[in-house]
Amino acid sequence: MSSVKSASSNIIANLKASLHSDSQVFELEVNSEFPSTGITAILGESGSGKTTLLRCIAGLEKNAKGLLSIGDTIWLDSGRCVPTYKRELGFVFQDARLFDHLNVKGNLQFAVKRSHEKVKNSFLEEVISALDIGHLLLHKPEQLSGGEKQRVAIARALLVKPKMLIMDEPLASLDNARKQDVLPYLAALQNMFNLPMLYVSHSTEEVCKLADHVIVLHQGKVVIQGSINDVFSSAQLPHIYRQETSTIIQAKVIEKNERWNLVKAEFNGNVLWLQDQNQAVGKALRLRILSSDVSLSLKDEKESTILNRLEGRIAGIEMDKNGASALVTVELMRTEVVAQVTRKSIDDLFLMVGMKIWAQIKSVAIMS
Ligand SMILES: Nc1ncnc2c1ncn2[C@@H]1O[C@H](COP(=O)(O)OP(=O)(O)OP(=O)(O)O)[C@@H](O)[C@H]1O
């Protein structure tokens, strides 16, 4: 690996690439800086350049130019291009790409042999246990379900001891039940192995469950990027994701109520009642509140079936100039929540920035 140092501890990807086919030229131009910890999701419609960006980062796009640095290591700049095999990356693709003639153990050993560092047995065991594949070691790929194959593929990627995991739609080929099987493993990897992950997906649900940071591409350019909450609660979220505008909250269970089968969760001094799904007191939760599930009221509607009513102040109103809706940001205690309401309601209630308001939250999804 290159020993050249970069100034930032983040990942900096200021990249350009032109892809030429007979009928068209595709230009990728990305200027992005994102954390070298956690999961960074790359979202965008088909053909927006997600895979091309991954290929540039992996060193597979030969005409990529610009600057690419991972923490203190430079992989690409005007004077150097570190080849793919020296970039210390682990890859997971849509299809598991296991070697059919080898059993699971053989597939893992193949990765161990190609690892960037010596792999201790204890690390191998840790990876096998993290992905829960110990009982599958003697199985051939053809004997595995799609979800099991992907778990082996993730284990294999980890065993090369990468500095970063690159995942290109790793759940796309799985049915919904298998997706739900694999998702918790992906979420847990982050805490266990402390590796930055770049995660391409079409699924906003997956992204809202897993990602800490998001880059949204459109026609080869970044249209919005930032923390998961900043991106999903933004009025700048591209039109194709507008229905997904939401607030993503880190909360903690503080109380259980067995009579109602509810738990109380706290975030920044605010509380929400949620369905009890066997969450223990003290459990950290990631919650998602769709902006379309938040309505606004000038007073506290106590005689209402809506359990979660939070008092706040209007911090912003963004009108959708071409539609009937508006996105209202409500400032709560040390946090904000966004509500999708009609422009007519803004006028009817004379809603203005600074006004006291009650956010009525009809539904909260527990993401993890
Ligand atoms: N080798 C190539 N030569 C020319 N054009 C290419 C080449 N590979 C990809 N493209 C074009 O580059 C654009 C971006 O492709 P890319 O695969 O990066 O998109 P994507 O966002 O990953 O799409 P999807 O979600 O469908 O996988 C597309 O218009 C594609 O047709």
The ligand as an SDF file (V2000), in Angstrom:
LIG
                    3D

 31 33  0  0  0  0  0  0  0  0999 V2000
  -18.2980    0.1250  -19.7730 N   0  0  0  0  0  0  0  0  0  0  0  0
  -19.1630    1.1100  -20.0070 C   0  0  0  0  0  0  0  0  0  0  0  0
  -19.0950    1.8200  -21.1330 N   0  0  0  0  0  0  0  0  0  0  0  0
  -19.9580    2.8080  -21.3720 C   0  0  0  0  0  0  0  0  0  0  0  0
  -20.9590    3.1590  -20.5510 N   0  0  0  0  0  0  0  0  0  0  0  0
  -21.0900    2.4850  -19.4190 C   0  0  0  0  0  0  0  0  0  0  0  0
  -20.2040    1.4070  -19.0780 C   0  0  0  0  0  0  0  0  0  0  0  0
  -20.6000    0.9120  -17.8710 N   0  0  0  0  0  0  0  0  0  0  0  0
  -21.6660    1.6460  -17.4910 C   0  0  0  0  0  0  0  0  0  0  0  0
  -21.9620    2.5740  -18.4180 N   0  0  0  0  0  0  0  0  0  0  0  0
  -23.0380    3.5670  -18.3360 C   0  0  0  0  0  0  0  0  0  0  0  0
  -22.7630    4.3770  -17.2040 O   0  0  0  0  0  0  0  0  0  0  0  0
  -23.9760    4.7460  -16.5630 C   0  0  0  0  0  0  0  0  0  0  0  0
  -23.8840    4.4410  -15.0910 C   0  0  0  0  0  0  0  0  0  0  0  0
  -23.8520    3.0370  -14.9000 O   0  0  0  0  0  0  0  0  0  0  0  0
  -23.7810    2.4020  -13.4620 P   0  0  0  0  0  0  0  0  0  0  0  0
  -23.7410    0.9120  -13.6290 O   0  0  0  0  0  0  0  0  0  0  0  0
  -22.6680    3.0340  -12.7100 O   0  0  0  0  0  0  0  0  0  0  0  0
  -25.1630    2.8570  -12.8200 O   0  0  0  0  0  0  0  0  0  0  0  0
  -25.8810    2.3690  -11.5110 P   0  0  0  0  0  0  0  0  0  0  0  0
  -26.3450    3.5810  -10.8040 O   0  0  0  0  0  0  0  0  0  0  0  0
  -24.9910    1.4450  -10.7500 O   0  0  0  0  0  0  0  0  0  0  0  0
  -27.1060    1.5840  -12.1280 O   0  0  0  0  0  0  0  0  0  0  0  0
  -27.9360    0.3210  -11.5720 P   0  0  0  0  0  0  0  0  0  0  0  0
  -28.6460    0.7860  -10.3510 O   0  0  0  0  0  0  0  0  0  0  0  0
  -28.8770    0.0110  -12.6920 O   0  0  0  0  0  0  0  0  0  0  0  0
  -26.9540   -0.7880  -11.3010 O   0  0  0  0  0  0  0  0  0  0  0  0
  -25.0870    4.0330  -17.3030 C   0  0  0  0  0  0  0  0  0  0  0  0
  -25.6620    4.9420  -18.1830 O   0  0  0  0  0  0  0  0  0  0  0  0
  -24.3730    2.9420  -18.0570 C   0  0  0  0  0  0  0  0  0  0  0  0
  -25.0650    2.6450  -19.2360 O   0  0  0  0  0  0  0  0  0  0  0  0
  1  2  1  0
  2  3  1  0
  2  7  2  0
  3  4  2  0
  4  5  1  0
  5  6  2  0
  6  7  1  0
  6 10  1  0
  7  8  1  0
  8  9  2  0
  9 10  1  0
 10 11  1  0
 11 12  1  0
 11 30  1  0
 12 13  1  0
 13 14  1  0
 13 28  1  0
 14 15  1  0
 15 16  1  0
 16 17  2  0
 16 18  1  0
 16 19  1  0
 19 20  1  0
 20 21  2  0
 20 22  1  0
 20 23  1  0
 23 24  1  0
 24 25  2  0
 24 26  1  0
 24 27  1  0
 28 29  1  0
 28 30  1  0
 30 31  1  0
M  END
$$$$
